[in-house]
Amino acid sequence: MLQLVRFQVFFPTKDERAHYSGFSHSKPRARLIFELDDSSERELKIPVRVGRQLVEEGLELPQELEAGFQELYALETKVALQMIGEMLSRRDYATQEIRQKLCGYGFRDTEIERSIERAVELGFLNDIRFASFFIESRKRQGLGQLKIELELRRRGISIEDIPGYPEVFFSQEDDYERAYSLLRKKSIPSLRAYEKLLRFLISKGFSYALAKDIVGRYLNEQDTEHEDLI
């Protein structure tokens, strides 16, 4: 069996970091060289954070190559879980968002899933909790149900998995008030006001039927108020 006798970690250069600076979804990676007892080498790309931890903690040497890989992968899972905790300390994330971020840092799929599974077990990650807070947050911003559902799907959340959805979160009266509040904050266009305000509400995630009803009533009320002032 091949023996791992030495390793070296090479971190990204300034130029390499600059090359990746415009790609927020992908980060530069470190190069790990495993040197074996037959004078051959194995090269791997690993997350920079894992490389730093590896330099700090080291590996048991000498040891069989396969055992060295397993020790490396265990460290990668550990670092990924640490990063999940750090990300969640700043704000809540959906599982899919965490998965994409870890992938961008260069973690292997297997270690990503292991760290996510552990984070779920510990209660750090909870898509139902995330979805509940996310929905209420977007409602406070004035968004309608359709836009909120679209944003949830983009984050890997299936609305079918949310208990009580949509009745627990949405009502016709509440939707009406949010949409109406948006119109009150917006000036009425001088040309094609109905069409523009209708498109505005639809872009915010309100249904065509609801937007049509609210815009019609809103413009009628504004006309009435204007006539009363004359």
MDAnalysis code that builds the backbone (N, CA, C; Angstrom):
import MDAnalysis as mda
import numpy as np

u = mda.Universe.empty(690, n_residues=230, atom_resindex=np.repeat(np.arange(230), 3), trajectory=True)
u.add_TopologyAttr("name", ["N", "CA", "C"] * 230)
u.add_TopologyAttr("resid", np.arange(1, 231))
u.add_TopologyAttr("resname", ["MET", "LEU", "GLN", "LEU", "VAL", "ARG", "PHE", "GLN", "VAL", "PHE", "PHE", "PRO", "THR", "LYS", "ASP", "GLU", "ARG", "ALA", "HIS", "TYR", "SER", "GLY", "PHE", "SER", "HIS", "SER", "LYS", "PRO", "ARG", "ALA", "ARG", "LEU", "ILE", "PHE", "GLU", "LEU", "ASP", "ASP", "SER", "SER", "GLU", "ARG", "GLU", "LEU", "LYS", "ILE", "PRO", "VAL", "ARG", "VAL", "GLY", "ARG", "GLN", "LEU", "VAL", "GLU", "GLU", "GLY", "LEU", "GLU", "LEU", "PRO", "GLN", "GLU", "LEU", "GLU", "ALA", "GLY", "PHE", "GLN", "GLU", "LEU", "TYR", "ALA", "LEU", "GLU", "THR", "LYS", "VAL", "ALA", "LEU", "GLN", "MET", "ILE", "GLY", "GLU", "MET", "LEU", "SER", "ARG", "ARG", "ASP", "TYR", "ALA", "THR", "GLN", "GLU", "ILE", "ARG", "GLN", "LYS", "LEU", "CYS", "GLY", "TYR", "GLY", "PHE", "ARG", "ASP", "THR", "GLU", "ILE", "GLU", "ARG", "SER", "ILE", "GLU", "ARG", "ALA", "VAL", "GLU", "LEU", "GLY", "PHE", "LEU", "ASN", "ASP", "ILE", "ARG", "PHE", "ALA", "SER", "PHE", "PHE", "ILE", "GLU", "SER", "ARG", "LYS", "ARG", "GLN", "GLY", "LEU", "GLY", "GLN", "LEU", "LYS", "ILE", "GLU", "LEU", "GLU", "LEU", "ARG", "ARG", "ARG", "GLY", "ILE", "SER", "ILE", "GLU", "ASP", "ILE", "PRO", "GLY", "TYR", "PRO", "GLU", "VAL", "PHE", "PHE", "SER", "GLN", "GLU", "ASP", "ASP", "TYR", "GLU", "ARG", "ALA", "TYR", "SER", "LEU", "LEU", "ARG", "LYS", "LYS", "SER", "ILE", "PRO", "SER", "LEU", "ARG", "ALA", "TYR", "GLU", "LYS", "LEU", "LEU", "ARG", "PHE", "LEU", "ILE", "SER", "LYS", "GLY", "PHE", "SER", "TYR", "ALA", "LEU", "ALA", "LYS", "ASP", "ILE", "VAL", "GLY", "ARG", "TYR", "LEU", "ASN", "GLU", "GLN", "ASP", "THR", "GLU", "HIS", "GLU", "ASP", "LEU", "ILE"])
u.atoms.positions = np.array([
    [0.834, -1.201, 0.000],
    [0.000, 0.000, 0.000],
    [0.873, 1.257, 0.000],
    [0.496, 2.218, -0.812],
    [1.240, 3.467, -0.867],
    [1.128, 4.216, 0.457],
    [2.249, 4.799, 0.869],
    [2.299, 5.538, 2.119],
    [2.411, 7.037, 1.842],
    [1.600, 7.796, 2.560],
    [1.689, 9.254, 2.501],
    [2.775, 9.678, 3.477],
    [3.814, 10.342, 2.968],
    [4.950, 10.678, 3.824],
    [5.097, 12.184, 4.057],
    [4.478, 12.983, 3.190],
    [4.634, 14.428, 3.331],
    [3.528, 15.125, 2.547],
    [3.177, 16.327, 2.963],
    [2.208, 17.099, 2.183],
    [2.621, 18.563, 2.167],
    [2.181, 19.258, 1.140],
    [2.416, 20.692, 1.018],
    [1.122, 21.365, 0.566],
    [0.900, 22.566, 1.057],
    [-0.278, 23.346, 0.667],
    [0.200, 24.648, 0.032],
    [-0.315, 24.939, -1.153],
    [0.018, 26.169, -1.862],
    [-1.251, 27.007, -2.001],
    [-1.194, 28.211, -1.458],
    [-2.374, 29.068, -1.449],
    [-2.405, 29.955, -2.694],
    [-3.602, 30.430, -3.065],
    [-3.734, 31.253, -4.277],
    [-2.865, 32.510, -4.202],
    [-2.288, 32.864, -5.329],
    [-1.497, 34.089, -5.398],
    [-2.424, 35.299, -5.482],
    [-1.843, 36.470, -5.377],
    [-2.622, 37.704, -5.481],
    [-3.308, 37.789, -6.837],
    [-2.594, 37.403, -7.889],
    [-3.172, 37.440, -9.235],
    [-4.328, 36.452, -9.367],
    [-4.174, 35.286, -8.775],
    [-5.242, 34.282, -8.832],
    [-6.471, 34.764, -8.069],
    [-6.255, 35.397, -6.930],
    [-7.390, 35.934, -6.163],
    [-8.093, 37.030, -6.940],
    [-7.309, 37.862, -7.631],
    [-7.891, 38.944, -8.431],
    [-8.721, 38.386, -9.576],
    [-8.275, 37.269, -10.142],
    [-9.005, 36.645, -11.252],
    [-10.393, 36.203, -10.815],
    [-10.513, 35.754, -9.560],
    [-11.794, 35.261, -9.060],
    [-12.650, 36.359, -8.440],
    [-12.087, 37.561, -8.274],
    [-12.792, 38.601, -7.521],
    [-14.117, 38.994, -8.145],
    [-14.245, 38.829, -9.453],
    [-15.489, 39.207, -10.115],
    [-16.528, 38.114, -10.129],
    [-16.197, 36.963, -9.543],
    [-17.124, 35.831, -9.561],
    [-17.490, 35.485, -8.123],
    [-18.529, 36.120, -7.609],
    [-18.895, 35.947, -6.209],
    [-19.291, 34.517, -5.879],
    [-19.721, 33.752, -6.879],
    [-20.175, 32.390, -6.622],
    [-19.028, 31.395, -6.564],
    [-17.834, 31.807, -6.977],
    [-16.701, 30.894, -7.027],
    [-15.477, 31.549, -6.410],
    [-14.809, 30.826, -5.508],
    [-13.634, 31.355, -4.818],
    [-12.384, 30.585, -5.247],
    [-11.215, 31.240, -5.191],
    [-9.974, 30.532, -5.517],
    [-9.712, 29.421, -4.512],
    [-9.038, 28.382, -4.953],
    [-8.776, 27.234, -4.089],
    [-7.282, 27.030, -3.880],
    [-6.966, 26.339, -2.826],
    [-5.575, 26.006, -2.537],
    [-5.222, 24.685, -3.221],
    [-3.917, 24.488, -3.471],
    [-3.439, 23.229, -4.039],
    [-2.796, 22.406, -2.930],
    [-3.217, 21.174, -2.818],
    [-2.657, 20.256, -1.830],
    [-1.866, 19.180, -2.566],
    [-0.604, 19.014, -2.194],
    [0.246, 17.987, -2.789],
    [0.521, 16.914, -1.746],
    [0.101, 15.690, -2.031],
    [0.451, 14.532, -1.216],
    [1.699, 13.886, -1.823],
    [2.767, 13.774, -1.049],
    [3.984, 13.115, -1.509],
    [4.019, 11.698, -0.940],
    [4.244, 10.710, -1.811],
    [4.165, 9.303, -1.428],
    [5.547, 8.666, -1.339],
    [5.577, 7.491, -0.719],
    [6.861, 6.827, -0.483],
    [7.505, 6.274, -1.746],
    [6.779, 6.246, -2.858],
    [7.386, 5.804, -4.118],
    [7.825, 6.991, -4.971],
    [7.890, 8.179, -4.332],
    [8.314, 9.432, -4.970],
    [7.273, 10.022, -5.919],
    [6.082, 9.444, -5.969],
    [5.009, 10.014, -6.782],
    [4.221, 11.024, -5.951],
    [3.342, 11.744, -6.621],
    [2.549, 12.769, -5.947],
    [1.082, 12.666, -6.339],
    [0.231, 13.151, -5.460],
    [-1.191, 13.305, -5.751],
    [-1.538, 14.761, -5.475],
    [-2.176, 15.391, -6.446],
    [-2.540, 16.802, -6.278],
    [-4.048, 16.951, -6.192],
    [-4.506, 17.772, -5.245],
    [-5.928, 18.036, -5.070],
    [-6.145, 19.535, -4.939],
    [-7.319, 19.998, -5.328],
    [-7.754, 21.369, -5.075],
    [-8.681, 21.331, -3.858],
    [-8.399, 22.167, -2.885],
    [-9.193, 22.188, -1.663],
    [-9.556, 23.630, -1.313],
    [-10.628, 23.839, -0.532],
    [-10.970, 25.192, -0.096],
    [-9.807, 25.818, 0.680],
    [-9.600, 27.096, 0.508],
    [-8.509, 27.795, 1.185],
    [-8.603, 27.618, 2.695],
    [-9.804, 27.702, 3.213],
    [-9.998, 27.558, 4.666],
    [-9.546, 26.176, 5.134],
    [-9.813, 25.160, 4.350],
    [-9.375, 23.805, 4.690],
    [-7.852, 23.731, 4.652],
    [-7.255, 24.384, 3.653],
    [-5.800, 24.393, 3.559],
    [-5.155, 25.018, 4.779],
    [-5.700, 26.122, 5.244],
    [-5.150, 26.784, 6.429],
    [-5.266, 25.896, 7.661],
    [-6.423, 25.265, 7.791],
    [-6.635, 24.377, 8.930],
    [-5.694, 23.178, 8.860],
    [-5.461, 22.709, 7.653],
    [-4.580, 21.559, 7.468],
    [-3.147, 21.910, 7.861],
    [-2.691, 23.088, 7.473],
    [-1.349, 23.537, 7.845],
    [-1.237, 23.674, 9.356],
    [-2.301, 24.156, 9.976],
    [-2.288, 24.370, 11.427],
    [-2.330, 23.055, 12.199],
    [-3.194, 22.128, 11.773],
    [-3.390, 20.889, 12.520],
    [-2.469, 19.764, 12.059],
    [-2.102, 19.783, 10.783],
    [-1.258, 18.730, 10.250],
    [-2.015, 17.435, 10.007],
    [-1.294, 16.432, 9.521],
    [-1.832, 15.097, 9.302],
    [-0.925, 14.092, 9.993],
    [-1.481, 12.960, 10.335],
    [-0.666, 11.886, 10.895],
    [0.214, 11.310, 9.786],
    [1.526, 11.351, 9.987],
    [2.481, 10.880, 8.977],
    [3.540, 9.984, 9.620],
    [3.966, 8.937, 8.898],
    [3.394, 8.453, 7.626],
    [2.117, 7.670, 7.883],
    [1.304, 7.543, 6.859],
    [0.104, 6.720, 6.931],
    [-0.285, 6.311, 5.517],
    [-1.156, 5.304, 5.427],
    [-1.593, 4.854, 4.112],
    [-2.311, 5.988, 3.391],
    [-2.144, 6.028, 2.082],
    [-2.717, 7.113, 1.290],
    [-4.220, 7.228, 1.495],
    [-4.925, 6.107, 1.468],
    [-6.379, 6.139, 1.628],
    [-6.769, 6.714, 2.985],
    [-6.007, 6.362, 4.016],
    [-6.280, 6.908, 5.348],
    [-6.043, 8.415, 5.360],
    [-5.055, 8.857, 4.603],
    [-4.793, 10.289, 4.509],
    [-5.945, 11.032, 3.859],
    [-6.507, 10.424, 2.803],
    [-7.674, 11.025, 2.153],
    [-8.841, 11.128, 3.132],
    [-9.078, 10.063, 3.882],
    [-10.199, 10.060, 4.816],
    [-10.013, 11.105, 5.909],
    [-8.782, 11.289, 6.368],
    [-8.507, 12.318, 7.375],
    [-8.753, 13.710, 6.793],
    [-8.354, 13.885, 5.540],
    [-8.587, 15.162, 4.860],
    [-10.073, 15.438, 4.710],
    [-10.834, 14.430, 4.284],
    [-12.267, 14.628, 4.069],
    [-12.990, 14.916, 5.383],
    [-12.541, 14.277, 6.472],
    [-13.139, 14.551, 7.782],
    [-12.883, 16.001, 8.188],
    [-11.675, 16.485, 7.901],
    [-11.351, 17.883, 8.200],
    [-12.200, 18.816, 7.350],
    [-12.410, 18.453, 6.095],
    [-13.214, 19.283, 5.199],
    [-14.650, 19.385, 5.705],
    [-15.198, 18.274, 6.168],
    [-16.555, 18.294, 6.732],
    [-16.615, 19.188, 7.965],
    [-15.602, 19.077, 8.810],
    [-15.529, 19.893, 10.029],
    [-15.485, 21.383, 9.697],
    [-14.649, 21.752, 8.734],
    [-14.528, 23.161, 8.349],
    [-15.821, 23.662, 7.708],
    [-16.440, 22.825, 6.880],
    [-17.707, 23.209, 6.243],
    [-18.774, 23.490, 7.294],
    [-18.834, 22.652, 8.330],
    [-19.816, 22.855, 9.399],
    [-19.519, 24.148, 10.155],
    [-18.245, 24.435, 10.377],
    [-17.874, 25.691, 11.031],
    [-18.341, 26.887, 10.207],
    [-18.157, 26.802, 8.906],
    [-18.555, 27.905, 8.032],
    [-20.067, 28.063, 7.990],
    [-20.795, 26.958, 8.051],
    [-22.257, 27.034, 8.111],
    [-22.675, 27.812, 9.357],
    [-22.061, 27.475, 10.491],
    [-22.378, 28.171, 11.731],
    [-22.084, 29.658, 11.649],
    [-20.970, 30.010, 11.019],
    [-20.604, 31.418, 10.880],
    [-21.580, 32.162, 9.973],
    [-21.964, 31.528, 8.872],
    [-22.917, 32.166, 7.961],
    [-24.260, 32.387, 8.644],
    [-24.710, 31.387, 9.393],
    [-26.014, 31.478, 10.047],
    [-25.991, 32.439, 11.231],
    [-24.808, 32.748, 11.745],
    [-24.720, 33.713, 12.844],
    [-24.996, 35.130, 12.352],
    [-24.850, 35.330, 11.031],
    [-25.099, 36.650, 10.453],
    [-26.544, 36.804, 9.996],
    [-27.097, 35.761, 9.399],
    [-28.511, 35.754, 9.016],
    [-28.911, 34.325, 8.698],
    [-30.215, 34.085, 8.597],
    [-30.691, 32.741, 8.303],
    [-30.563, 32.458, 6.804],
    [-30.353, 31.201, 6.476],
    [-30.235, 30.770, 5.088],
    [-31.081, 29.529, 4.863],
    [-31.524, 29.362, 3.624],
    [-32.134, 28.100, 3.216],
    [-31.017, 27.100, 2.949],
    [-31.351, 25.823, 3.056],
    [-30.351, 24.775, 2.842],
    [-29.694, 24.891, 1.476],
    [-30.488, 25.163, 0.444],
    [-29.935, 25.257, -0.901],
    [-28.962, 26.427, -1.029],
    [-29.225, 27.510, -0.335],
    [-28.308, 28.652, -0.362],
    [-26.970, 28.281, 0.259],
    [-27.024, 27.566, 1.380],
    [-25.801, 27.107, 2.039],
    [-25.036, 26.165, 1.122],
    [-25.765, 25.269, 0.486],
    [-25.135, 24.302, -0.432],
    [-24.389, 25.030, -1.556],
    [-25.023, 26.033, -2.121],
    [-24.404, 26.782, -3.217],
    [-23.175, 27.548, -2.752],
    [-23.241, 28.120, -1.558],
    [-22.100, 28.862, -1.038],
    [-20.910, 27.945, -0.782],
    [-21.157, 26.804, -0.164],
    [-20.068, 25.865, 0.104],
    [-19.466, 25.340, -1.194],
    [-20.312, 25.112, -2.170],
    [-19.837, 24.666, -3.478],
    [-18.927, 25.730, -4.092],
    [-19.294, 26.986, -3.943],
    [-18.487, 28.073, -4.472],
    [-17.119, 28.168, -3.825],
    [-17.024, 27.732, -2.568],
    [-15.734, 27.733, -1.879],
    [-14.876, 26.528, -2.252],
    [-15.475, 25.571, -2.952],
    [-14.697, 24.431, -3.418],
    [-14.823, 23.169, -2.595],
    [-15.804, 23.093, -1.716],
    [-16.000, 21.867, -0.946],
    [-16.550, 20.761, -1.843],
    [-16.181, 19.534, -1.561],
    [-16.675, 18.385, -2.310],
    [-18.144, 18.145, -1.974],
    [-18.885, 17.590, -2.931],
    [-20.319, 17.358, -2.738],
    [-20.594, 16.488, -1.517],
    [-19.793, 15.436, -1.349],
    [-20.018, 14.518, -0.227],
    [-19.865, 15.231, 1.105],
    [-18.824, 16.053, 1.230],
    [-18.589, 16.768, 2.487],
    [-19.632, 17.866, 2.702],
    [-20.104, 18.455, 1.622],
    [-21.180, 19.448, 1.741],
    [-22.421, 18.801, 2.333],
    [-22.798, 17.657, 1.789],
    [-24.014, 16.998, 2.265],
    [-23.855, 16.506, 3.693],
    [-22.680, 16.033, 4.054],
    [-22.450, 15.585, 5.430],
    [-22.549, 16.744, 6.409],
    [-21.967, 17.878, 6.059],
    [-22.011, 19.037, 6.954],
    [-23.429, 19.594, 7.056],
    [-24.153, 19.601, 5.950],
    [-25.539, 20.067, 5.969],
    [-26.403, 19.137, 6.816],
    [-26.203, 17.838, 6.649],
    [-26.970, 16.864, 7.441],
    [-26.740, 17.083, 8.934],
    [-25.489, 17.342, 9.297],
    [-25.176, 17.575, 10.706],
    [-25.789, 18.891, 11.184],
    [-25.751, 19.919, 10.352],
    [-26.329, 21.215, 10.716],
    [-27.835, 21.109, 10.925],
    [-28.486, 20.277, 10.127],
    [-29.928, 20.047, 10.287],
    [-30.189, 19.309, 11.596],
    [-29.372, 18.300, 11.884],
    [-29.526, 17.536, 13.128],
    [-29.381, 18.439, 14.352],
    [-28.463, 19.387, 14.275],
    [-28.214, 20.299, 15.396],
    [-29.227, 21.437, 15.469],
    [-30.082, 21.542, 14.443],
    [-31.090, 22.593, 14.430],
    [-30.593, 23.916, 13.885],
    [-29.356, 23.930, 13.365],
    [-28.829, 25.168, 12.779],
    [-29.593, 25.524, 11.504],
    [-29.813, 24.513, 10.680],
    [-30.525, 24.689, 9.415],
    [-31.930, 24.131, 9.540],
    [-32.906, 24.932, 9.133],
    [-34.296, 24.496, 9.181],
    [-35.060, 25.264, 8.104],
    [-35.367, 24.589, 7.006],
    [-36.008, 25.272, 5.879],
    [-37.411, 25.770, 6.200],
    [-38.122, 25.071, 7.069],
    [-39.470, 25.518, 7.435],
    [-39.394, 26.807, 8.240],
    [-38.476, 26.843, 9.183],
    [-38.269, 28.071, 9.969],
    [-37.836, 29.212, 9.060],
    [-36.896, 28.923, 8.169],
    [-36.427, 29.944, 7.236],
    [-37.580, 30.477, 6.397],
    [-38.393, 29.573, 5.855],
    [-39.492, 29.978, 4.980],
    [-40.489, 30.865, 5.719],
    [-40.802, 30.524, 6.958],
    [-41.772, 31.302, 7.733],
    [-41.296, 32.736, 7.939],
    [-40.040, 32.887, 8.353],
    [-39.492, 34.229, 8.558],
    [-39.349, 34.965, 7.229],
    [-38.970, 34.243, 6.189],
    [-38.778, 34.851, 4.880],
    [-40.093, 35.412, 4.350],
    [-41.156, 34.637, 4.472],
    [-42.468, 35.079, 3.988],
    [-42.906, 36.356, 4.703],
    [-42.796, 36.352, 6.026],
    [-43.220, 37.530, 6.788],
    [-42.355, 38.746, 6.452],
    [-41.059, 38.514, 6.251],
    [-40.158, 39.612, 5.893],
    [-40.537, 40.223, 4.554],
    [-40.818, 39.374, 3.576],
    [-41.175, 39.877, 2.249],
    [-42.552, 40.535, 2.251],
    [-43.444, 40.063, 3.083],
    [-44.752, 40.712, 3.194],
    [-44.594, 42.126, 3.745],
    [-43.691, 42.287, 4.717],
    [-43.457, 43.625, 5.276],
    [-42.870, 44.565, 4.231],
    [-42.204, 43.999, 3.236],
    [-41.667, 44.805, 2.140],
    [-42.726, 45.122, 1.089],
    [-43.921, 44.559, 1.265],
    [-45.019, 44.850, 0.357],
    [-45.167, 43.883, -0.797],
    [-44.439, 42.779, -0.796],
    [-44.523, 41.845, -1.911],
    [-45.769, 40.976, -1.829],
    [-46.237, 40.557, -2.998],
    [-47.401, 39.690, -3.079],
    [-47.022, 38.220, -3.051],
    [-48.028, 37.384, -2.953],
    [-47.821, 35.944, -2.806],
    [-47.029, 35.337, -3.962],
    [-47.333, 35.728, -5.185],
    [-46.674, 35.119, -6.343],
    [-45.177, 35.416, -6.363],
    [-44.795, 36.641, -6.019],
    [-43.374, 37.018, -6.001],
    [-42.654, 36.294, -4.868],
    [-43.313, 36.173, -3.742],
    [-42.715, 35.483, -2.598],
    [-42.498, 34.011, -2.924],
    [-43.480, 33.399, -3.568],
    [-43.340, 31.991, -3.950],
    [-42.183, 31.799, -4.926],
    [-42.031, 32.728, -5.847],
    [-40.933, 32.648, -6.811],
    [-39.584, 32.727, -6.098],
    [-39.471, 33.641, -5.140],
    [-38.215, 33.790, -4.412],
    [-37.930, 32.568, -3.548],
    [-38.963, 31.967, -2.989],
    [-38.769, 30.745, -2.205],
    [-38.245, 29.618, -3.085],
    [-38.837, 29.465, -4.259],
    [-38.392, 28.400, -5.169],
    [-36.946, 28.613, -5.590],
    [-36.565, 29.857, -5.803],
    [-35.172, 30.150, -6.170],
    [-34.214, 29.751, -5.064],
    [-34.701, 29.695, -3.843],
    [-33.872, 29.304, -2.705],
    [-34.037, 27.826, -2.364],
    [-34.683, 27.098, -3.253],
    [-34.812, 25.660, -3.065],
    [-35.896, 25.237, -2.107],
    [-36.819, 26.135, -1.793],
    [-37.900, 25.822, -0.860],
    [-39.145, 25.427, -1.641],
    [-39.693, 24.268, -1.339],
    [-40.947, 23.829, -1.947],
    [-42.101, 24.295, -1.068],
    [-42.996, 25.096, -1.635],
    [-44.097, 25.630, -0.823],
    [-45.015, 24.519, -0.338],
    [-45.016, 23.380, -1.032],
    [-45.843, 22.255, -0.612],
    [-45.377, 21.683, 0.730],
    [-44.129, 21.953, 1.101],
    [-43.583, 21.422, 2.352],
    [-43.809, 22.353, 3.537],
    [-44.372, 23.535, 3.295],
    [-44.575, 24.503, 4.371],
    [-45.935, 24.252, 5.022],
    [-45.970, 23.880, 6.290],
    [-47.240, 23.586, 6.958],
    [-48.208, 24.763, 6.897],
    [-49.449, 24.474, 6.491],
    [-50.491, 25.489, 6.479],
    [-50.420, 26.479, 5.348],
    [-49.500, 26.269, 4.407],
    [-49.363, 27.221, 3.301],
    [-50.453, 26.977, 2.260],
    [-51.083, 28.043, 1.737],
    [-50.819, 29.474, 1.973],
    [-51.725, 30.120, 3.014],
    [-52.734, 29.362, 3.492],
    [-53.764, 29.975, 4.340],
    [-53.190, 30.629, 5.594],
    [-52.163, 30.016, 6.179],
    [-51.597, 30.550, 7.417],
    [-50.919, 31.901, 7.188],
    [-50.447, 32.141, 5.979],
    [-49.631, 33.318, 5.709],
    [-50.340, 34.414, 4.919],
    [-51.353, 34.054, 4.157],
    [-51.988, 35.037, 3.270],
    [-53.507, 35.039, 3.429],
    [-54.078, 36.227, 3.294],
    [-55.533, 36.376, 3.253],
    [-55.839, 37.454, 2.227],
    [-57.037, 37.421, 1.670],
    [-57.408, 38.400, 0.656],
    [-57.378, 39.818, 1.223],
    [-57.830, 39.954, 2.457],
    [-57.847, 41.278, 3.088],
    [-56.430, 41.816, 3.274],
    [-55.529, 40.957, 3.719],
    [-54.144, 41.363, 3.938],
    [-53.456, 41.706, 2.617],
    [-53.690, 40.878, 1.592],
    [-53.113, 41.143, 0.272],
    [-53.606, 42.488, -0.273],
    [-54.874, 42.733, -0.099],
    [-55.474, 43.982, -0.578],
    [-54.807, 45.186, 0.091],
    [-54.636, 45.092, 1.396],
    [-54.063, 46.209, 2.145],
    [-52.612, 46.463, 1.737],
    [-51.838, 45.387, 1.547],
    [-50.437, 45.563, 1.144],
    [-50.339, 46.207, -0.234],
    [-51.155, 45.732, -1.153],
    [-51.130, 46.283, -2.508],
    [-51.582, 47.743, -2.503],
    [-52.613, 48.022, -1.756],
    [-53.137, 49.391, -1.699],
    [-52.104, 50.331, -1.086],
    [-51.387, 49.828, -0.087],
    [-50.357, 50.631, 0.562],
    [-49.240, 50.984, -0.418],
    [-48.907, 50.052, -1.303],
    [-47.893, 50.324, -2.323],
    [-48.341, 51.436, -3.262],
    [-49.605, 51.407, -3.647],
    [-50.116, 52.433, -4.560],
    [-50.110, 53.807, -3.909],
    [-50.436, 53.873, -2.631],
    [-50.477, 55.163, -1.939],
    [-49.098, 55.825, -1.890],
    [-48.052, 54.999, -1.935],
    [-46.685, 55.539, -1.880],
    [-46.162, 55.924, -3.260],
    [-46.928, 55.609, -4.288],
    [-46.464, 55.831, -5.655],
    [-47.272, 56.948, -6.309],
    [-46.583, 57.825, -7.006],
    [-47.284, 58.903, -7.704],
    [-48.039, 58.340, -8.903],
    [-49.148, 58.964, -9.228],
    [-49.965, 58.498, -10.351],
    [-49.374, 59.021, -11.658],
    [-49.032, 58.130, -12.575],
    [-48.472, 58.569, -13.870],
    [-49.459, 59.454, -14.616],
    [-48.941, 60.423, -15.350],
    [-49.805, 61.334, -16.099],
    [-50.384, 60.668, -17.344],
    [-49.681, 59.672, -17.870],
    [-50.144, 58.949, -19.057],
    [-50.292, 57.461, -18.749],
    [-51.387, 56.882, -19.248],
    [-51.655, 55.446, -19.106],
    [-51.479, 54.986, -17.656],
    [-52.072, 55.743, -16.751],
    [-51.928, 55.465, -15.322],
    [-52.410, 54.063, -14.968],
    [-53.557, 53.680, -15.509],
    [-54.123, 52.370, -15.180],
    [-53.156, 51.252, -15.576],
    [-52.662, 51.285, -16.807],
    [-51.771, 50.234, -17.301],
    [-50.480, 50.167, -16.486],
    [-49.903, 51.320, -16.197],
    [-48.629, 51.355, -15.488],
    [-48.766, 50.883, -14.041],
    [-49.825, 51.320, -13.381],
    [-50.027, 50.888, -11.997],
    [-50.380, 49.408, -11.933],
    [-51.097, 48.923, -12.932],
    [-51.431, 47.501, -12.993],
    [-50.155, 46.669, -13.130],
    [-49.284, 47.071, -14.047],
    [-48.015, 46.355, -14.235],
    [-47.150, 46.425, -12.978],
    [-47.211, 47.561, -12.306],
    [-46.431, 47.740, -11.081],
    [-46.827, 46.716, -10.023],
    [-48.119, 46.575, -9.777],
    [-48.577, 45.625, -8.761],
    [-48.293, 44.181, -9.169],
    [-48.463, 43.876, -10.436],
    [-48.172, 42.520, -10.911],
    [-46.687, 42.207, -10.729],
    [-45.828, 43.201, -10.982],
    [-44.383, 42.993, -10.815],
    [-44.013, 42.743, -9.359],
    [-44.863, 43.192, -8.440],
    [-44.624, 42.981, -7.017],
    [-45.167, 41.642, -6.530],
    [-45.795, 40.888, -7.431],
    [-46.241, 39.553, -7.063],
    [-47.711, 39.418, -6.746],
    [-48.512, 40.412, -7.088],
    [-49.956, 40.312, -6.870],
    [-50.616, 39.768, -8.133],
    [-51.687, 39.027, -7.956],
    [-52.367, 38.421, -9.093],
    [-52.989, 39.498, -9.982],
    [-53.212, 39.143, -11.232],
    [-53.813, 40.088, -12.182],
    [-55.188, 40.523, -11.704],
    [-55.980, 39.563, -11.224],
    [-57.344, 39.881, -10.790],
    [-57.338, 40.868, -9.628],
    [-56.476, 40.615, -8.648],
    [-56.408, 41.501, -7.488],
    [-55.872, 42.872, -7.892],
    [-54.820, 42.890, -8.692],
    [-54.228, 44.157, -9.122],
    [-55.225, 44.986, -9.923],
    [-55.962, 44.332, -10.808],
    [-56.955, 45.026, -11.634],
    [-58.023, 45.677, -10.765],
    [-58.498, 44.948, -9.782],
    [-59.544, 45.464, -8.894],
    [-59.030, 46.646, -8.074],
    [-57.844, 46.503, -7.503],
    [-57.308, 47.543, -6.628],
    [-56.965, 48.816, -7.406],
    [-56.332, 48.672, -8.554],
    [-55.960, 49.848, -9.347],
    [-57.203, 50.607, -9.792],
    [-58.224, 49.868, -10.223],
    [-59.464, 50.515, -10.642],
    [-60.088, 51.309, -9.510],
    [-60.179, 50.687, -8.341],
    [-60.766, 51.379, -7.196],
    [-59.908, 52.572, -6.767],
    [-58.608, 52.365, -6.761],
    [-57.698, 53.429, -6.322],
    [-57.814, 54.662, -7.222],
    [-57.816, 54.461, -8.521],
    [-57.915, 55.593, -9.447],
    [-59.275, 56.275, -9.348],
    [-60.324, 55.494, -9.152],
    [-61.657, 56.083, -8.975],
    [-61.700, 56.954, -7.724],
    [-61.080, 56.459, -6.650],
    [-61.052, 57.233, -5.407],
    [-60.260, 58.531, -5.586],
    [-59.148, 58.436, -6.314],
    [-58.337, 59.634, -6.546],
    [-59.097, 60.657, -7.388],
    [-59.855, 60.166, -8.370],
    [-60.660, 61.070, -9.198],
    [-61.724, 61.750, -8.357],
    [-62.343, 60.975, -7.463],
    [-63.391, 61.522, -6.601],
    [-62.822, 62.590, -5.673],
    [-61.648, 62.298, -5.080],
    [-61.020, 63.269, -4.186],
    [-60.656, 64.542, -4.943],
    [-60.196, 64.373, -6.187],
    [-59.823, 65.539, -6.998],
    [-61.047, 66.394, -7.312],
    [-62.165, 65.742, -7.626],
    [-63.393, 66.472, -7.937],
    [-63.904, 67.219, -6.713],
    [-63.737, 66.613, -5.529],
    [-64.209, 67.256, -4.305],
    [-63.429, 68.535, -3.994],
    [-62.177, 68.567, -4.489],
    [-61.348, 69.742, -4.220],
    [-61.633, 70.888, -5.176],
    [-62.304, 70.578, -6.293],
    [-62.603, 71.619, -7.291],
    [-63.778, 72.487, -6.836],
])
